[in-house]
Amino acid sequence: MDNVVYADCVLINGKVATVDAHFSFKRAIAVKQGWIINGW
């Protein structure tokens, strides 16, 4: 488990516009240092 990354903030139960290349929406995201590191 050397590659574990901990999020600074996890937002759940919402509708988040990621403004990525596909302008996708996620129900939950994990954020680390201002960057989205995972989305569901």
C-alpha positions as semicolon CSV with decimal commas, in nm:
position;residue;x (nm);y (nm);z (nm)
1;M;0,000;0,000;0,000
2;D;0,281;0,242;-0,076
3;N;0,076;0,421;-0,344
4;V;-0,209;0,539;-0,119
5;V;-0,325;0,896;-0,186
6;Y;-0,540;1,072;0,070
7;A;-0,788;1,336;-0,042
8;D;-0,809;1,677;0,122
9;C;-1,184;1,685;0,062
10;V;-1,452;1,440;-0,053
11;L;-1,782;1,575;-0,188
12;I;-2,069;1,325;-0,205
13;N;-2,440;1,316;-0,285
14;G;-2,435;1,601;-0,534
15;K;-2,401;1,697;-0,897
16;V;-2,055;1,836;-0,970
17;A;-1,963;1,983;-1,310
18;T;-1,601;1,876;-1,360
19;V;-1,539;2,099;-1,666
20;D;-1,307;1,834;-1,808
21;A;-1,265;1,761;-2,180
22;H;-1,615;1,608;-2,188
23;F;-1,783;1,857;-1,948
24;S;-1,899;1,558;-1,744
25;F;-2,101;1,559;-1,423
26;K;-2,013;1,343;-1,122
27;R;-2,218;1,245;-0,815
28;A;-1,908;1,248;-0,593
29;I;-1,547;1,365;-0,622
30;A;-1,226;1,348;-0,421
31;V;-1,003;1,658;-0,424
32;K;-0,631;1,685;-0,345
33;Q;-0,451;2,022;-0,352
34;G;-0,725;2,174;-0,570
35;W;-0,727;1,891;-0,826
36;I;-0,996;1,627;-0,874
37;I;-0,822;1,294;-0,812
38;N;-1,127;1,070;-0,850
39;G;-1,490;1,100;-0,953
40;W;-1,794;0,876;-0,939
